Amino acid sequence: MTTTPSSQPAPRHGRVLLASPRSWCAGVDRAVLAVEKALEQYGPPIYVRHEIVHNKYVVQSLQKKGAVFVEQTDEVPEGSIILFSAHGVAPTVHAEAAARNLVTIDATCPLVTKVHREAIRYAQQDYDILLIGHEGHEEVIGTTGEAPDHITLVDGPDDVADLSVRDESKVVWLSQTTLSVDETMATVDSLRARFPQLTSPPSDDICYATQNRQMAVKKLAERAELVIVVGSKNSSNSVRMVEVALNAGAPAAHLVDFAHEIDEAWLEDVTTIGLTSGASAPDALVDGVLQWLAHHGYNDVETVTAADESITFALPHELRQKLR
């Protein structure tokens, strides 16, 4: 039987709300560029401890250029070059590298370094430090390593009831930089209710890029029936953005690494899609999703701006010295 035109599904026509800012932050841009510059100056292999940033595409791209990602320092041949990822490492890792005569390049995000310095300073003043973050995350491991005898991990408000400190007048909170702002402040409120004299760090530990991207995704959630976040599942800031979208009222939100992971069933009865990406996902992946959506009838693109970003970070000093 021949199908008449009237019985065929009508072509979709929808729009995309494209978040700004999105994609790489200054810390990620610096870390990825550090690996590329190290490969240019020294040649492969350049060993990188842990993923340089939490993004599958970025890691695979750097592997093709000669980067070798390892989990432990003792996997690196003695005398080789090792680059520390944007998430930071504990002092014990620097000691391990020195013991193996490794040439180190430290690509830790300067905003993570700031939290490390705060941990050291408060530990020197004999504070109990309550570190808000997710257990097992590389950044948390690195920060805890700066003052292990003073730091207690707090993985959300549910952890607060069981906490004990030595002196309630000398308690400070710090946080992982990639958390949800709302989630972190809920934990801080619980901590302050438990410890009224709780000290706050001199400035927010949650990085500017994380905050800006979460503000942008909230704007998308107000207007879109579906929010798509481009990023990897092991990217804390990307996962948090999905949660922020849902908490801000988006009927649906999903995390994808690549355009082909989008399920067409998500588009049913959806006229407006919000699109953004985590701070570790390159904009090329967003472009791929835009092309996929255009092919499926979402041709109108509107940029939704939450903040302007102009921050840049210099390359790690080890590479700057080599360039000079």
N, C-alpha and C positions, 0 to 999 in steps of 0.2 A: 504494500500500500504506500502510495506517495504521500509524504508529509506536506501539508500545506503550510505556507509561511506563517499563518495565524496561529498554528499549533506549536511553532518552535519557540523556545525560551527567548525572551527579549534580551538583547545584549546589555551587559552591565554598563552603567555610566556612574562613576563615583569619583570621589576626590581623596587626596592624601594630604594630611596635615604633617608637614615635615618639621621636626623640632630643631631649634637652634638655641644653644649650642648642642652638639652631639659629637660622637666619635672621639678621636684621639685628644687627650689632654696634653699639657706641656710635659708632664712627667713621663708619659708613655712615648711621646714623640722623641724626647731626649734619650730614653732607654733604647728604643729601636735604632735611632741614628747612631748611638754609641756602638752597637753591635756592627752596623754597616761600616762605620769608620774604622773600627778595629780590624775588620776583615780586609779593608782596603790597605791599611798601613802595615799590618803584620802578615796578612795572608791566612788562609784557612790551615788547620782548624782553629777556631776560637771557641773555647769551652764556656758555656753559660750555666751557672748553677740555678737550677729550676727554670721554668719558662720565663723568658724575659718579661713578658706580660701575659695575662691570661686570655689568649686568643689563638684559636686553632690555626686560622689562616696565616697570622703573623709568624707563628712558630714554624709552620711548614715552609713559608717563604724564606725565612732565614736559614733553615736547614739546607735548603737547596743551594744557598750561597756559601755554605761551609761552616755554619754554626753547629756546634754539638752540645745538646742539652743534657745535663747530668743532674742527678738528685743529690749526690754526695760529693764532697771535695776529694775524697780518696779515689774517685773514679777518674780523676784528671792526671795524666802522666806528669811526673816531676819536671819542674822547669817550664811548664807550659803556661799559656795565658788563660786566666779565668776571669769572667765578667760576672759580677753580682747583679741580680735582677732588680727591677724597680721596687720590689716589695721589701728589700732590705734583708740583712742577715745579722745574726748575733755575733758578739765579739769572739766567741769560740770558733766561728767559721773563719774569721780573719787569721786566728792563730793556727788553724789547720792548714790554711793556704801558705802561711809563712813556713810551717814545718816541712812542706813539700816543695819549697822554693818556687812557688807559683808567682807569676807576674799578675797582679790584681788590677782590675778596672772596676770601680764601684759606681754602678748606674742606679743606685738607690734614689728614688724620687726625693727631692729636697723637702717635700712636705712630710714624708715618712721620717726622714732624718730629724726633722723638727720634733716629732713625737719621741724619737730615741733620746734626743738631748733633754727633753722634759723629764723622761723617765730617769735618766742619770741624775739630773739636778735634784729631783724630789727624793730619790733614794739617798743621795748624799746628805739631805736634810732629815733623813730617817722617817720619811712618810710611808704609810701603807698606801700603795698605788692600786686602784681598782681599774683594770684595763677592760673596757667594754669592747668585745669583739667575738669572733667566731673561732672556736677551738680548731686547731690544725691549720688555720690559714697562715701562709708564709709570713705575712706582715706581723701577725700576732706572735709567731714564734721568734721572729727577729727582735721585736720590741721587748718581749719578756726576757730574752737573753741578755739585755742590757742591765737588768736588775732583778734576777730571778728570786732573790730572797725577799724582795719588797713587793712584787707584783702578784696580784690575784686576778685571774680572768673572770669576767662577768659576762655570760653569754645571754643577756636579756633580763627583763624584770623578774622572771621566775627564779633566777639565781640569787636574788638579793636577800631573801629570808634567811638563808643558811650562812651568810657572811659573818665573819668576826674580825675585828681589828684590835691592835694593841692599845691604841690611844685615839679616841674619837675626835680629838682636836687636831690630829695630824693624819687626815685621810684626804686623798685627791683622786679624781677620776681622770683618765685619759681614754682615748678610743682609737680603734682601727679607722683609717682614713676613708674607707670605701663603704661605710654603713649607710643605711637609711637615716636621714636626719631625724625623722619622726620617731623611728624605732630607738635611736640613741637617746633622744630627749625623754622618752618614756622611761628608759632605764635610769637615766639621771634623776628623774623625778622620784622614782622608787628608792634610789640610793639616798637622796636628800631627806626623804621621809624617815629612812632608817638611821641616817647619820646627819643630823641637822647642821653640823659644822663642816660638812663636806666642802673641800676646796675645788674650784674649777680651774682648768688650765688657763694660761693668759689669753689664749685665743682658741677658737674652735679647732679641734683636731680633724674633723671631717673636711676633706679638701674642697676647695672652691669648685673644682670641676664636678665632683660628685653632687654637690649642692645645686649647681646650675642645671645639671642634667635632670635632677629630680624635680626641680621647679618646672622645667620645660615639659616633662612627662605628665605632670599634674595638669598643665594647660591642655595637653592633648586629651587627657582623660575626661575633661569637662565637655568635650565636643565630639569625640569619636566613639563609635560602637565597638571598635576593635583597635587595640594598640599592639604594634609589632616592635619588639626591641631586638636589634641585631647585636649579638654578643655570644660568648661561649658560656657553657653551663658552669665552668669553674671560675668565672669572672664574678666576684662578689658584687661589684657595682652594677653589673648588668642584671644579675638576678634580683637585686634590690629594686631596680627600676620597674621590673614586672610587678613586684609587690606594691610599689608606690602607685602605679597605674590602677591596679585593682582597688587599693584602699581609697584612691581619689575618685572612684565611681565608674571607671571603665567597665562595661559589661563583660569584656574579655580582653586578655593580654597574653601574649606568647613570646618566648625567646627563641630566636633562630640564629644559627651560624651563617647560613646561606639561603638564598632565595628559594632554592628547590625544596627546602624543608617546610615551606608554607603549605598548609593543608587547604585545598580549595573549599572544603566544608566550612572553614572559619569565615568565609566571605558571604555565606548565605544571609540574605536580608541586610547586609552591611552596605551603607552608602558612603560612610566616612571612616577612613582608616588613619590612625595616628602612627607615625613612623619615627623612630629614634634609634640610637645605638649607644652602647656602653663606651666608657672612656678608653677601653683597650681595643675597640673594633675600628678598623680603618674605614674611611668614607667610601672606598671602592666597593665594599660589601653593601653599603646602603644604596649605592647607585644600581647595583644588581637587583636589589629588591624593588627599587623604583621601576626598573625596566620590566620586571615580572608583573608588577601591579598594573602598569600601563597596558601590557599585553592582555590582562584580564579585565580591562575596562576602567581602570582608575587612572585617568589621564590628567585630571586637574590637580595641580600641586600648589599648596599654599604653605609658606614658611611661617612658623609660629615661634617668635623670638621671646626668650625668657631673660636673657642676659647677654652682654657683650664680653667676649674674652680676648685679651691681648697679652696674657702672660706667656713668657718663654723662659726656658732654663738653659743655661750654658752646658756644654758637654762636660762629662766628668773631667776633673783636673788632670788625670793621667793622660787623657787623649789630647787635651789642650797643650800640655807640655810637649808631647810628641809632635804636634802640629807646628809649634814654634821652632 
